[in-house]
């Protein structure tokens, strides 16, 4: 594959990152004796403005453990935006692992407002024994399937205010939180402020091969560790992969601006292609979402010419820039898209 825009999970660790991993000081992580993992956890707790953090194999496990700690089994209600990761990509985990009732909230470009949350919570008063008990609200920053949308600060604060009014816990799915921080100029700790738990991923735009870190209060992380153990997420010499994450924090955060610039250049070019509908002004980070007449066929033809993108549904395509995509890759993607677009029917 000449240009892989399928996802920012497609990155490969650089040689320098591999060298850092090979030279990592390691120990038994389950016993708290892996110094590299412990250092990563300290760094992330500080980055997110929380008391403590725990290193986990994946962002999915971050979400599922956080939900399990916050939600009491037996009918607790969890409020999430439509097409967010816990709904689309975690195999029904919130229901299976935590017994959570998921209530979906709609809003603009993958976000929702405090007013929308307030209406949903009031529909199920805590003293109504017939209804699920409102317990948790989750915010995904950035909103992936909506096109990498950055939640506006005032909207996040509005959601948190309503959550506190109703005694809800609040969880921040920060898979691409650092993309939001770099693009907006708002520090990750400021985005995470007011949330009971938050996490960042290392295997997306930061370019590490594996891992994520979940942060919260010391009491929250102590309970999260129990679930990490129970779910098989505890490791031994995890410093080898934690070193890749530390390297990413040191070298691959500020360069996210390059991914954002290339995504916008890709969007500007695609917007002029026949058979593609796209508003470049909506591209805020590293994700470009656009509409074609047949997404599966469009992606098939693109991949046949060496450019991989992903079909989100029958008409929607997603392309994601990352550190393995350079300017020449964007040029090639646009060249192929122009040829493929010209051979596709118009969007009706």
N, C-alpha and C positions, 0 to 999 in steps of 0.2 A: 504494500500500500504506500503510494507516494505521499499522500496528504491525509492524515487521519484526524478528521474533525468530529468524530463520533461523540467524543466526550473528553473532558480534561482528566478523566481516569486513565486515559490511554498513554500517559507519559511514561518515559523510562528514566530511571535514576541516572544522573550524569556520572562521569568517571570520578569527579571530585566527591560526589555524594557516596559513591561506592567505596572510595578510599576511606572516607570518614566512618562508614559502617564497618569496614574491615578492621579498623583500628580502635573500635569502641571498647571501653572498659566495661566489663559485664559482671553480673553476679546473679543470684537467685531472686527474681522479681517477686515471686510469691512471698518471700520472706523479707521484702523491703531491702534487699542487699544488692540491687543492680543500680550502681551510681548514675549511669547514663539515663536510665528511665526515670529515676528520682529527679534528676536535674531537669528533664523535659517537663515533668509534672509541675515542678516549681515554676518554670518559665511560663507555662500555660496558665496556671493559677494567677500569676502576676499580670499576664497579658490581658486576661479577662476580668481582672479585679475581684477575684474570688479567693476564699481561704485555702482551698485545696483542689487537687485535680487527680484523675486516675487515667492512665494510659490504657486504651482498649484497641482490639484488632480492627474495628471498623466504626464508621459513623452510625450504621444501623444499630450496632450494639449500644452506642451512646444513647440513641433515642430510646431504645427498648428498656434499657436499665433505668434511665431517668423516668420514663413513664411508670415503670414498675415501682420505683421508690415513691413517686408522688401519688399514684392512684391506689386506692384500696379495692381489692377484688370484691365483687358482689354488686356491680351496678353503678360504679362511679362514672361520671361523664367527662369526656375529653373533647375540647373544642379545637378544631384544626381547619386551616384553609383547604379549599378544594384542590385536588391534584398535588398535594404535598407528599413528601417521602413516606411518612408512616402509613398513608392510605395506598399509595401507588406501588411501593417498592419494598415493603417489609413483611410480605407473606402473611398479612393478617395478624402480625405480632401483637399489637396493642390489645386485641381481643383475646388471642390465644394465651399470651403470657401474663397479662394484667387484668383481664376481665373488663376492659374498658369499653364503654359505649361511646362511639365516635359520632360527634355532631359536626357536620361540615358547614363552614361559613364561606359565603361568597363575597366577592368584592372586586376592586379594580386591580387588574394585572397581578393576580395571585396574592393580594393582600386583603385585609378586611379592617373594619373600623371598631373603635370601642363601642359605638352605638349598636353595631351589628352584634357584637358579643353580648352586650347588655340585654338586647331583645331575646337572644337565644337562652341566656341564663334565666331570665325572668319567666320563660316558658316552662321551666322546671324548678319551681321553688324548693328550697331544701327541706321544707316541712311537708312536701307532697309525697306521701309514701307510695304513690303509684308511678312516680317518675324517677329516672336516674338522678343521682346526686351530682350536681356540678362540682368539678374538682380541679381540672387542669386546662390551661390554654397553651397552645404551642404556636410559635412564630418561626417560619422558615426564612432565613436571611442569607443569601438572596433567594427570591422565589424562582426556583429552577425552571419548572415547566412553563412558567409564564414568560420566560425569556431573560432570566437573570435580573429580575426587577429588584431594585433596592427599596426596601420599606422606607417611606418617609419617617423622619424622626418623630414628628408630631403624632403620626399614626401609631407608632410603637408605644409612645408614652400614653396615648389615649387608651390603647388596649390594656396596658399595665394598670392604669388608674381604675378601669372598670374591674379588672381581675382582683385588685386589692379590695374594692368596695364589696365584692361578693365573696371574699375569702378564698379565691382560687389560687392555686400554685401556677407559676409561669415558667415555661421551658423554651429556650432558644436553640433551635436547630441551626447550627452555624457551619454547615458543610462548606459554604462559600462566604462565611462572615468576613474573612480578610479581603476578599474581593470588594465587599461593600465598604470596608474601612478604608481601603486604598482609594477607591473611586470617589467616596464622599468626603474624605478628610476627617471623618468622625472616628475616633479611636475605638478599637475593639472593646475595650473596657467600658466605654460609654454606651456602646450598643448593648452590652451585656448587663449594664446596670439595671437593677430592678427585677431581673429574672432570678428565679431560685436555682436554675441550672442552665448551663450553656456549654457548647463544645465547638471545637474546630477540627477540621479534617486535614490530613497531610498528604493524602493520595490523590488529590485533585489538582488544583492549580499550583500547589506548592511542590509537586513533582516527586514526592517520596513514594516508595512502593507500597506502603501499608501503614495503617494506624490512624487513630484519632484520640483526642483527649477530652474528657468530660470534667467540668469544673462546677464547684458549688461550695456550700459551707462544709466545715470539717465533719459535721454530723451527717450531712447528705452523702459525702464521699465515703464515709465509713460504711454506710448502708449500701452504697453503690458497689463497694468492694465485695460485700457478701454475695450480691447478685452476679458480679463478675466471676466469682469462684463457682457459684452454682451453675452458671451457663457455660462454663468451660472457657472463659476468656482470660483466666489467669495464665501467666507464662513463666518461663524460666529465664534464660539469658536474653531478655527482650531488648537489652541495650543495643544490640546489633541493628534492629529496626528503629529504635528510638533515636539512634545517632543520625539516621537519615532524616528524621523529623526535625531534629535540632539543626542540622545543616540547612534544611528548608527554611526554618525560621530566620536563620542568619543571612541567607543568600537569595531566597526566592519570593520574599514578600513584596518588596518595593517594585520588583520587575513585573508584578501583575499589571501595572499600568501599560506595559507593552502588549499584553494579551487583550486588554480593553481597547487599545488603539487599533489593533489588527481586527478585532471583532467589528468595530465601527467601520473600518475600511472595507471589510468584507460585506457588511450590510449596505454601505453606499453603492458598492458595485452590483450587488444582487438586485437592488431596488430598480435598476434600469434594465433588467433582463426580462424579455417577454415570457409570459407564463409564470412569473413569480410575483406575489403580492407581499410587500414588506415596507414598513415605515422605519427608516434608520434612526429616527429620533427616539424610538423606544429602546434602543440598544444602550444599556447603561454599564454593562460589565463585559464578560467574556462569552456570553451566550447570544446567538442569533437565531430567532425563530421566524419562520416565514411559511406562507401558504402556497401550495401548488395544486393542480387538478388531481394528481395521483401521487401521493408521497412515497409509496412503496416503489412505484415504477421510476420516479425521479431518482431516488437513492440507488436503485439498482443500476441505472444508466451512469450515474456519477461514479459509482464504485467500479464499474467496468472500465472506466478511464482513469482509475487510480485515486479517486477522491471519495473518502468515506464520510457520510453524514448519517443521521438517524431519523427515521420516521416516527413521530410521536403518535400520530393517528392517521386516518385515511388521507388527510389533506395537509397536515402540518409537519414540517421538517425542522430539525434542530441541528445547528452547527456550533461547535464549541472550540474556541481558541485556547492554546496552552503553550507551555515553554518549548515544546517540540515543533511548534509551527512558526516559521519565520516569514519574512515578507515574500520570498519566492513561493512559499506554500500558498499564501493568499492569492498571489498572481495566478498560480496554476488552478486553484479552486475556482476562481472567477472565469478563467478561460474555459474550463470544462463546463461550468454552469451555464455560460452563454450558449454553448453548443447544445447542451441537453435541453435548456429552456426553450430554445428555438424549435425543438422537435416535439415539445409537449403541447397539449391543448391549453387554451386560455382558461384561467380560473373563472368559473361561472358563479 
